[in-house]
Amino acid sequence: MVLDNHPDNMRFPFGMHCGSWVNAAAALPQVSHVHVLGITSADIGLGHAWENHWRPLLGRRLTYWCMDVDVGWASRVGMADAFRRFDHPEALVAAFAAEQAQAPQPTYLSIDKDVFAEDVARSNWDQGRFQLEHALMVIEACAPVDWWAATSPARCHLPTTRAVSSDGCHRWMGSPTSAPMIFRHGSSSTSR
């Protein structure tokens, strides 16, 4: 499960990088499916369709959960099931939570702070629309425990839940009710 404003499934001719790793993850035999939630980037619109790796989308191993992007083109090429478009984050999160309740599986979580609106976390990339409560609801759908009490700063291993690992790091600035600073694995606070 990836919380990101971008699909991270883009073609890149010189290996793998932060914008192309989802394709490699979806191809792993131990990964049954990758869900990228919170996309508002035009990277999945018609103008950038050719830049996305289509194999995991057509093979039903990758689903984009998005808002604010016209993805009607996907139905015309047989990928309608791989694109879930919503008008607001609440509807997206509710649909994802309902789907996860029907078919729970062990989950690896990746959080890119650009999924959040600017009032939650700032990045040097275009920002998404998620608020902290949206991320927490998605996490709760996959890890129905006291998440924050059970995690470590860099990695969490929750053997009694479906959340088995995570590459998102977090650091609270102030009280636990204040907005978190969330960092992508191996990056600094000023990078994506």
Disulfide bonds with the S-S distance in Angstrom:
none
